[in-house]
Amino acid sequence: MTALFNFQSLLLVILLLVCTSAYVHQLMPAFMDRHKDG
């Protein structure tokens, strides 16, 4: 049961990270693209 809860928490964190990065990319695309130039 604990392992299942940890898996759900991990999924939630990943989902939040993806949503946040997508939102930040919309907010300031130049900031994100600057790091991809290397």
mmCIF file of the N, C-alpha and C atoms, coordinates in Angstrom:
data_MODEL
# 
_entry.id   MODEL 
# 
loop_
_atom_site.group_PDB 
_atom_site.id 
_atom_site.type_symbol 
_atom_site.label_atom_id 
_atom_site.label_alt_id 
_atom_site.label_comp_id 
_atom_site.label_asym_id 
_atom_site.label_entity_id 
_atom_site.label_seq_id 
_atom_site.pdbx_PDB_ins_code 
_atom_site.Cartn_x 
_atom_site.Cartn_y 
_atom_site.Cartn_z 
_atom_site.occupancy 
_atom_site.B_iso_or_equiv 
_atom_site.pdbx_formal_charge 
_atom_site.auth_seq_id 
_atom_site.auth_comp_id 
_atom_site.auth_asym_id 
_atom_site.auth_atom_id 
_atom_site.pdbx_PDB_model_num 
ATOM 1   N N  . MET A 1 1  ? 0.838  -1.199 0.000   1.00 0.00 ? 1  MET A N  1 
ATOM 2   C CA . MET A 1 1  ? 0.000  0.000  0.000   1.00 0.00 ? 1  MET A CA 1 
ATOM 3   C C  . MET A 1 1  ? 0.878  1.257  0.000   1.00 0.00 ? 1  MET A C  1 
ATOM 4   N N  . THR A 1 2  ? 1.936  1.223  0.791   1.00 0.00 ? 2  THR A N  1 
ATOM 5   C CA . THR A 1 2  ? 2.823  2.379  0.857   1.00 0.00 ? 2  THR A CA 1 
ATOM 6   C C  . THR A 1 2  ? 3.527  2.593  -0.479  1.00 0.00 ? 2  THR A C  1 
ATOM 7   N N  . ALA A 1 3  ? 3.909  1.488  -1.122  1.00 0.00 ? 3  ALA A N  1 
ATOM 8   C CA . ALA A 1 3  ? 4.587  1.584  -2.415  1.00 0.00 ? 3  ALA A CA 1 
ATOM 9   C C  . ALA A 1 3  ? 3.655  2.211  -3.452  1.00 0.00 ? 3  ALA A C  1 
ATOM 10  N N  . LEU A 1 4  ? 2.386  1.834  -3.412  1.00 0.00 ? 4  LEU A N  1 
ATOM 11  C CA . LEU A 1 4  ? 1.402  2.386  -4.342  1.00 0.00 ? 4  LEU A CA 1 
ATOM 12  C C  . LEU A 1 4  ? 1.236  3.875  -4.099  1.00 0.00 ? 4  LEU A C  1 
ATOM 13  N N  . PHE A 1 5  ? 1.192  4.263  -2.831  1.00 0.00 ? 5  PHE A N  1 
ATOM 14  C CA . PHE A 1 5  ? 1.051  5.683  -2.489  1.00 0.00 ? 5  PHE A CA 1 
ATOM 15  C C  . PHE A 1 5  ? 2.261  6.475  -2.970  1.00 0.00 ? 5  PHE A C  1 
ATOM 16  N N  . ASN A 1 6  ? 3.447  5.901  -2.793  1.00 0.00 ? 6  ASN A N  1 
ATOM 17  C CA . ASN A 1 6  ? 4.670  6.567  -3.248  1.00 0.00 ? 6  ASN A CA 1 
ATOM 18  C C  . ASN A 1 6  ? 4.669  6.721  -4.762  1.00 0.00 ? 6  ASN A C  1 
ATOM 19  N N  . PHE A 1 7  ? 4.175  5.695  -5.465  1.00 0.00 ? 7  PHE A N  1 
ATOM 20  C CA . PHE A 1 7  ? 4.107  5.741  -6.921  1.00 0.00 ? 7  PHE A CA 1 
ATOM 21  C C  . PHE A 1 7  ? 3.154  6.842  -7.376  1.00 0.00 ? 7  PHE A C  1 
ATOM 22  N N  . GLN A 1 8  ? 2.019  6.969  -6.699  1.00 0.00 ? 8  GLN A N  1 
ATOM 23  C CA . GLN A 1 8  ? 1.055  8.018  -7.037  1.00 0.00 ? 8  GLN A CA 1 
ATOM 24  C C  . GLN A 1 8  ? 1.644  9.394  -6.758  1.00 0.00 ? 8  GLN A C  1 
ATOM 25  N N  . SER A 1 9  ? 2.356  9.524  -5.666  1.00 0.00 ? 9  SER A N  1 
ATOM 26  C CA . SER A 1 9  ? 2.987  10.804 -5.326  1.00 0.00 ? 9  SER A CA 1 
ATOM 27  C C  . SER A 1 9  ? 4.029  11.167 -6.378  1.00 0.00 ? 9  SER A C  1 
ATOM 28  N N  . LEU A 1 10 ? 4.799  10.182 -6.813  1.00 0.00 ? 10 LEU A N  1 
ATOM 29  C CA . LEU A 1 10 ? 5.817  10.408 -7.835  1.00 0.00 ? 10 LEU A CA 1 
ATOM 30  C C  . LEU A 1 10 ? 5.170  10.861 -9.141  1.00 0.00 ? 10 LEU A C  1 
ATOM 31  N N  . LEU A 1 11 ? 4.070  10.200 -9.515  1.00 0.00 ? 11 LEU A N  1 
ATOM 32  C CA . LEU A 1 11 ? 3.341  10.586 -10.723 1.00 0.00 ? 11 LEU A CA 1 
ATOM 33  C C  . LEU A 1 11 ? 2.838  12.013 -10.615 1.00 0.00 ? 11 LEU A C  1 
ATOM 34  N N  . LEU A 1 12 ? 2.317  12.366 -9.449  1.00 0.00 ? 12 LEU A N  1 
ATOM 35  C CA . LEU A 1 12 ? 1.781  13.706 -9.234  1.00 0.00 ? 12 LEU A CA 1 
ATOM 36  C C  . LEU A 1 12 ? 2.885  14.753 -9.358  1.00 0.00 ? 12 LEU A C  1 
ATOM 37  N N  . VAL A 1 13 ? 4.041  14.460 -8.781  1.00 0.00 ? 13 VAL A N  1 
ATOM 38  C CA . VAL A 1 13 ? 5.175  15.387 -8.843  1.00 0.00 ? 13 VAL A CA 1 
ATOM 39  C C  . VAL A 1 13 ? 5.638  15.572 -10.287 1.00 0.00 ? 13 VAL A C  1 
ATOM 40  N N  . ILE A 1 14 ? 5.711  14.475 -11.032 1.00 0.00 ? 14 ILE A N  1 
ATOM 41  C CA . ILE A 1 14 ? 6.130  14.552 -12.439 1.00 0.00 ? 14 ILE A CA 1 
ATOM 42  C C  . ILE A 1 14 ? 5.135  15.377 -13.239 1.00 0.00 ? 14 ILE A C  1 
ATOM 43  N N  . LEU A 1 15 ? 3.843  15.158 -12.982 1.00 0.00 ? 15 LEU A N  1 
ATOM 44  C CA . LEU A 1 15 ? 2.800  15.905 -13.679 1.00 0.00 ? 15 LEU A CA 1 
ATOM 45  C C  . LEU A 1 15 ? 2.913  17.393 -13.373 1.00 0.00 ? 15 LEU A C  1 
ATOM 46  N N  . LEU A 1 16 ? 3.144  17.714 -12.108 1.00 0.00 ? 16 LEU A N  1 
ATOM 47  C CA . LEU A 1 16 ? 3.298  19.114 -11.708 1.00 0.00 ? 16 LEU A CA 1 
ATOM 48  C C  . LEU A 1 16 ? 4.516  19.747 -12.375 1.00 0.00 ? 16 LEU A C  1 
ATOM 49  N N  . LEU A 1 17 ? 5.616  18.997 -12.437 1.00 0.00 ? 17 LEU A N  1 
ATOM 50  C CA . LEU A 1 17 ? 6.835  19.511 -13.068 1.00 0.00 ? 17 LEU A CA 1 
ATOM 51  C C  . LEU A 1 17 ? 6.610  19.799 -14.545 1.00 0.00 ? 17 LEU A C  1 
ATOM 52  N N  . VAL A 1 18 ? 5.922  18.888 -15.230 1.00 0.00 ? 18 VAL A N  1 
ATOM 53  C CA . VAL A 1 18 ? 5.648  19.071 -16.658 1.00 0.00 ? 18 VAL A CA 1 
ATOM 54  C C  . VAL A 1 18 ? 4.763  20.291 -16.877 1.00 0.00 ? 18 VAL A C  1 
ATOM 55  N N  . CYS A 1 19 ? 3.719  20.416 -16.057 1.00 0.00 ? 19 CYS A N  1 
ATOM 56  C CA . CYS A 1 19 ? 2.810  21.559 -16.186 1.00 0.00 ? 19 CYS A CA 1 
ATOM 57  C C  . CYS A 1 19 ? 3.543  22.866 -15.898 1.00 0.00 ? 19 CYS A C  1 
ATOM 58  N N  . THR A 1 20 ? 4.381  22.869 -14.878 1.00 0.00 ? 20 THR A N  1 
ATOM 59  C CA . THR A 1 20 ? 5.118  24.080 -14.515 1.00 0.00 ? 20 THR A CA 1 
ATOM 60  C C  . THR A 1 20 ? 6.087  24.487 -15.616 1.00 0.00 ? 20 THR A C  1 
ATOM 61  N N  . SER A 1 21 ? 6.819  23.516 -16.166 1.00 0.00 ? 21 SER A N  1 
ATOM 62  C CA . SER A 1 21 ? 7.780  23.834 -17.225 1.00 0.00 ? 21 SER A CA 1 
ATOM 63  C C  . SER A 1 21 ? 7.064  24.338 -18.474 1.00 0.00 ? 21 SER A C  1 
ATOM 64  N N  . ALA A 1 22 ? 5.912  23.752 -18.788 1.00 0.00 ? 22 ALA A N  1 
ATOM 65  C CA . ALA A 1 22 ? 5.138  24.201 -19.947 1.00 0.00 ? 22 ALA A CA 1 
ATOM 66  C C  . ALA A 1 22 ? 4.630  25.623 -19.726 1.00 0.00 ? 22 ALA A C  1 
ATOM 67  N N  . TYR A 1 23 ? 4.196  25.916 -18.496 1.00 0.00 ? 23 TYR A N  1 
ATOM 68  C CA . TYR A 1 23 ? 3.697  27.254 -18.166 1.00 0.00 ? 23 TYR A CA 1 
ATOM 69  C C  . TYR A 1 23 ? 4.817  28.289 -18.246 1.00 0.00 ? 23 TYR A C  1 
ATOM 70  N N  . VAL A 1 24 ? 5.977  27.934 -17.710 1.00 0.00 ? 24 VAL A N  1 
ATOM 71  C CA . VAL A 1 24 ? 7.128  28.844 -17.742 1.00 0.00 ? 24 VAL A CA 1 
ATOM 72  C C  . VAL A 1 24 ? 7.580  29.065 -19.187 1.00 0.00 ? 24 VAL A C  1 
ATOM 73  N N  . HIS A 1 25 ? 7.523  28.004 -19.996 1.00 0.00 ? 25 HIS A N  1 
ATOM 74  C CA . HIS A 1 25 ? 7.912  28.126 -21.401 1.00 0.00 ? 25 HIS A CA 1 
ATOM 75  C C  . HIS A 1 25 ? 6.985  29.081 -22.145 1.00 0.00 ? 25 HIS A C  1 
ATOM 76  N N  . GLN A 1 26 ? 5.700  29.056 -21.801 1.00 0.00 ? 26 GLN A N  1 
ATOM 77  C CA . GLN A 1 26 ? 4.743  29.990 -22.391 1.00 0.00 ? 26 GLN A CA 1 
ATOM 78  C C  . GLN A 1 26 ? 5.023  31.403 -21.912 1.00 0.00 ? 26 GLN A C  1 
ATOM 79  N N  . LEU A 1 27 ? 5.386  31.506 -20.625 1.00 0.00 ? 27 LEU A N  1 
ATOM 80  C CA . LEU A 1 27 ? 5.594  32.808 -20.007 1.00 0.00 ? 27 LEU A CA 1 
ATOM 81  C C  . LEU A 1 27 ? 6.796  33.521 -20.617 1.00 0.00 ? 27 LEU A C  1 
ATOM 82  N N  . MET A 1 28 ? 7.917  32.807 -20.703 1.00 0.00 ? 28 MET A N  1 
ATOM 83  C CA . MET A 1 28 ? 9.132  33.416 -21.253 1.00 0.00 ? 28 MET A CA 1 
ATOM 84  C C  . MET A 1 28 ? 9.910  32.386 -22.070 1.00 0.00 ? 28 MET A C  1 
ATOM 85  N N  . PRO A 1 29 ? 9.566  32.220 -23.350 1.00 0.00 ? 29 PRO A N  1 
ATOM 86  C CA . PRO A 1 29 ? 10.229 31.223 -24.205 1.00 0.00 ? 29 PRO A CA 1 
ATOM 87  C C  . PRO A 1 29 ? 11.706 31.523 -24.431 1.00 0.00 ? 29 PRO A C  1 
ATOM 88  N N  . ALA A 1 30 ? 12.085 32.794 -24.449 1.00 0.00 ? 30 ALA A N  1 
ATOM 89  C CA . ALA A 1 30 ? 13.479 33.154 -24.670 1.00 0.00 ? 30 ALA A CA 1 
ATOM 90  C C  . ALA A 1 30 ? 14.368 32.611 -23.544 1.00 0.00 ? 30 ALA A C  1 
ATOM 91  N N  . PHE A 1 31 ? 13.860 32.617 -22.331 1.00 0.00 ? 31 PHE A N  1 
ATOM 92  C CA . PHE A 1 31 ? 14.619 32.128 -21.179 1.00 0.00 ? 31 PHE A CA 1 
ATOM 93  C C  . PHE A 1 31 ? 14.915 30.637 -21.320 1.00 0.00 ? 31 PHE A C  1 
ATOM 94  N N  . MET A 1 32 ? 13.926 29.870 -21.793 1.00 0.00 ? 32 MET A N  1 
ATOM 95  C CA . MET A 1 32 ? 14.100 28.430 -21.938 1.00 0.00 ? 32 MET A CA 1 
ATOM 96  C C  . MET A 1 32 ? 15.005 28.109 -23.134 1.00 0.00 ? 32 MET A C  1 
ATOM 97  N N  . ASP A 1 33 ? 14.831 28.820 -24.235 1.00 0.00 ? 33 ASP A N  1 
ATOM 98  C CA . ASP A 1 33 ? 15.591 28.538 -25.452 1.00 0.00 ? 33 ASP A CA 1 
ATOM 99  C C  . ASP A 1 33 ? 17.071 28.868 -25.290 1.00 0.00 ? 33 ASP A C  1 
ATOM 100 N N  . ARG A 1 34 ? 17.381 29.812 -24.432 1.00 0.00 ? 34 ARG A N  1 
ATOM 101 C CA . ARG A 1 34 ? 18.769 30.215 -24.226 1.00 0.00 ? 34 ARG A CA 1 
ATOM 102 C C  . ARG A 1 34 ? 19.602 29.047 -23.695 1.00 0.00 ? 34 ARG A C  1 
ATOM 103 N N  . HIS A 1 35 ? 18.979 28.186 -22.873 1.00 0.00 ? 35 HIS A N  1 
ATOM 104 C CA . HIS A 1 35 ? 19.702 27.069 -22.275 1.00 0.00 ? 35 HIS A CA 1 
ATOM 105 C C  . HIS A 1 35 ? 19.876 25.911 -23.259 1.00 0.00 ? 35 HIS A C  1 
ATOM 106 N N  . LYS A 1 36 ? 19.116 25.899 -24.348 1.00 0.00 ? 36 LYS A N  1 
ATOM 107 C CA . LYS A 1 36 ? 19.196 24.805 -25.310 1.00 0.00 ? 36 LYS A CA 1 
ATOM 108 C C  . LYS A 1 36 ? 20.256 25.052 -26.383 1.00 0.00 ? 36 LYS A C  1 
ATOM 109 N N  . ASP A 1 37 ? 20.847 26.248 -26.410 1.00 0.00 ? 37 ASP A N  1 
ATOM 110 C CA . ASP A 1 37 ? 21.790 26.603 -27.468 1.00 0.00 ? 37 ASP A CA 1 
ATOM 111 C C  . ASP A 1 37 ? 23.108 25.827 -27.377 1.00 0.00 ? 37 ASP A C  1 
ATOM 112 N N  . GLY A 1 38 ? 23.503 25.451 -26.156 1.00 0.00 ? 38 GLY A N  1 
ATOM 113 C CA . GLY A 1 38 ? 24.782 24.783 -25.972 1.00 0.00 ? 38 GLY A CA 1 
ATOM 114 C C  . GLY A 1 38 ? 24.851 23.474 -26.702 1.00 0.00 ? 38 GLY A C  1 
# 
